[in-house]
């Protein structure tokens, strides 16, 4: 499982973080959920994180800053905003700084899942995937 | 993962548990205490704070600072008797701090105790009143406390340290070698007295104790010592010894008698030599005995008094008498005080022998008495006291001089062979005692001189006689009694008393002294006494006798004078209305008489001998001054008010035969009545004067030369005091005809002449005076001048001028305003008009009747009654006259006039006069009329406009409210999205992990999912409506828009879609996404309006510079009453939906500079048209 896609969910609303994490775990991903940008960065300092699902408006550290820091640690991280608000400025800024997409809350989970699997294929393991696919095909 | 869990896992080490015996606390940045273990209880109690409460302000501040600095800190907190050391540690992540406490009370106490004991030692060392030192056997000074340094006179310890005991040495009386020997032998020295040399060479006495400190081997390391400065004690001891010696010297060498008596038993403890001399006892006899035993005190009361003084004042002082051993009485001046010696109380008495001083005092006293007596006799004689009175004075006076029982003065006749008068010289007490023994009153008596041999003897020897032998006295009294004029019985009775005379009146000596005048004896002075007389007393009486002789001679001469005076007095006594007095050169009155004394009930004789001061009091100096002139030889006359009388003094010198003026005569006439008459006259004239002074008018008098000779106060006030003596013209201001005007007065004209003249007031101001002038003539009828009164009329004149000007202005005003003025004399019914009035009424002056009715007739017939009533009301005083009426001119034209008037009422309240104005208001009235008509119409217009405005206003308010509501709803919507998102996730998860779930469960999960989406849709609408979206406009064709919308919102199958687009239609300039939303909305609505199917027509045409895009349905159409509300938010006809769709559409279209319209026909459907700007238009 170590090479499974590692997802980090960050939302200051703990049930949101938790339900989202549970769904993704149930879908077979390696998932951690935290409630603040600082915690998220601590984790990222320690271990690999491929996808960062984050709320935009959070106390102390908002999504834009978190994304910026995350990119410093892992420039290729795939980051997604989830927002209940139309905080246009922050969203525009996030996109400018490399946020992959913005999902309005309530999140269309099917869409999210497809997005992640797409990213898994195209973004993280473009080469491996091919090999892997042949491996899988072979087995 | 729940956040709380995260914190605990990461932050809470094992040590932070409830079991920790030391206090552990956690607090938030804002000072709220989050956690506290049980050991923290004392702290919490101290702070009065519990978990979830805010810590004390100081802690809150400290916590905030700790978090801000991210630096731990340590503080000590004292909780009652406990002290806690508290470490404050910040936790970076959770924005709170940990407080780790430790009870350090015991440590603190130990520290404090140590500190205290050190402090005590230090304090003892530094502040000790005794010197402390440590020295070595070889003489080094290792240590000396400040007291010792000071004691030895060194400035600093360093200075002392430099000294070496072996080399320099300190001791005088006690060499160091001895000290060393002693201390080495015994290990210590205690209480060694020594004298040391100080730095400056002076010595101090010290008491020293020292101890040798030795090492284990017994070798002396150093000496520790204590040094006490006993210099003062030594000095005190010395002083005491000296003092004792001094006391002894004073005690014994004192010339006064000094004795020391022990209070407890009154025994004499010590006495000095003088004391032994005063008392006559020997030392042995006195010491150990009491004053009582020695019988020293004569008067115990004197002693008690002295003791009482000591008791109350601490010291006693006074004259006492003590008995000498021989019995002789000694007068002493004694002072005594209490001493306390060694706890025992002693009385120290010092006495001085004043026996001799007493005698001298008495002598001086008697000499003084003698002088006083002589003085008294002289002044009595001068006062005119008769001989009897003088003898009384002598009798009383001599008692102080010679202790006697009375003085008897006997006078002999001219030939010296008979007694002619005698006073009763016995003292009253002596006489009473004699009378008591005789048993009857003793009458006055006289002696036959020849029968008393003693008198004979005195006459011949011309010397006084002193009898002290009892036999001689008895003989004297026998002869005396024999020679008295008493009846035989009395004489016998008195004679019987003779043997007992000494007992009765205690006679022990008699003095008889002759009164010698020239060669003649004119009388005898005698006295007797219970005391024994000596030569001294005889001599005194002789001196007295000489004085008495002089007085008697004078008296006898006066007697002779008296006769001639009688006559004079008689004349004087009848001097009418006058007091007569003769005044001596010493300004005493020697004679007074006159009728006035009697009239006033005064005794003229009482004035005899009085001085001017005594008679006239404060007036005396003036009298004296005048009398002195008389003594100078002139006759003086003056007046004075004295004793409520007006008196005329005429003073004549009375020269004696030699022409010397020794006395003067004053004839004082009471002229009060005459004065009163004069006074009455004066009052009369002063009343006139007062009148002139009181009138406010100026009153001036001039003489013929027109020079001011008199002025009343007002006149002086006006012109100034220097006016008198100056000519009237000096005060004229400007050229004047005044002199010419008043000329007739000086020719004798008796009429009052009025003239006005500008004159200069004393302050320099120019004032207008109105003068009334009259001629003044003397008794002969000659003109002597003129008397004028004047009044300052400057202000009055100015007021008149102002009034005139005012009147002119008024006339100008009425004329300019074309205002007519009328004046109606009511009682006479005369109505006077000015010229303007005639013009206003269109009549000629000559045609006007000049009465009230004339005016009334000129009015329009319809206005007469009302105008008349208004006039009547004004006359009754009910209101000011204010009327409008029409006037019909003779030419038939009508003019509207306005009238105002004021009624003047008399004292009785009757209207006297009415004054008023009229003016033409025809034009104004017409203008008003026109305005009134116009304003009627205007009001309607305004009302209409107001309605419109109100509608708009209401709409605005509603929109405003909606905007607020929308904003609020938007905010709520956002917040709702978060829980919705969680619900959504949760449902998704449940469905995901339970694919085999019960059908019912699946159905319900489906319900939750569906309703979640509905809720989300509502929120989206709300947000769309409330959010101020940025508009991102771009050119887009209507066809493209239609296609996109129909693609996204496909119509149901039963709806046919028709597209009608004009060719060469310009592109619209709008936000495509917003247009999608609007058109999508319209399409969905259209489809919903045709539940049974129909046609949806999508069209676009160019219209008025814009592109009109229409969405048409073939549904039921919209009810007319709903047409107006279609675009209002929250309006809906659908069973579901919150009615924001069309409102959002309208808003979005308007945001794109467009406009939305609706048309509807019942049964035929509705058309919604969007008018959007084109790119061309934009360009």
Boltz contact constraints between the chains, C-beta under 6 A:
constraints:
  - contact:
      token1: [A, 13]
      token2: [B, 978]
      max_distance: 6.0
  - contact:
      token1: [A, 14]
      token2: [B, 2]
      max_distance: 6.0
  - contact:
      token1: [A, 14]
      token2: [B, 3]
      max_distance: 6.0
  - contact:
      token1: [A, 15]
      token2: [B, 982]
      max_distance: 6.0
  - contact:
      token1: [A, 16]
      token2: [B, 982]
      max_distance: 6.0
  - contact:
      token1: [A, 19]
      token2: [B, 982]
      max_distance: 6.0
  - contact:
      token1: [A, 19]
      token2: [B, 985]
      max_distance: 6.0
  - contact:
      token1: [A, 19]
      token2: [B, 986]
      max_distance: 6.0
  - contact:
      token1: [A, 19]
      token2: [B, 989]
      max_distance: 6.0
  - contact:
      token1: [A, 20]
      token2: [B, 985]
      max_distance: 6.0
  - contact:
      token1: [A, 22]
      token2: [B, 989]
      max_distance: 6.0
  - contact:
      token1: [A, 23]
      token2: [B, 988]
      max_distance: 6.0
  - contact:
      token1: [A, 23]
      token2: [B, 989]
      max_distance: 6.0
  - contact:
      token1: [A, 26]
      token2: [B, 992]
      max_distance: 6.0
  - contact:
      token1: [A, 26]
      token2: [B, 993]
      max_distance: 6.0
  - contact:
      token1: [A, 33]
      token2: [B, 1]
      max_distance: 6.0
  - contact:
      token1: [A, 35]
      token2: [B, 3]
      max_distance: 6.0
  - contact:
      token1: [A, 84]
      token2: [B, 974]
      max_distance: 6.0
  - contact:
      token1: [A, 84]
      token2: [B, 977]
      max_distance: 6.0
  - contact:
      token1: [A, 84]
      token2: [B, 978]
      max_distance: 6.0
  - contact:
      token1: [A, 85]
      token2: [B, 974]
      max_distance: 6.0
  - contact:
      token1: [A, 105]
      token2: [B, 977]
      max_distance: 6.0
  - contact:
      token1: [A, 105]
      token2: [B, 981]
      max_distance: 6.0
  - contact:
      token1: [A, 106]
      token2: [B, 980]
      max_distance: 6.0
  - contact:
      token1: [A, 106]
      token2: [B, 981]
      max_distance: 6.0
  - contact:
      token1: [A, 106]
      token2: [B, 984]
      max_distance: 6.0
  - contact:
      token1: [A, 109]
      token2: [B, 988]
      max_distance: 6.0
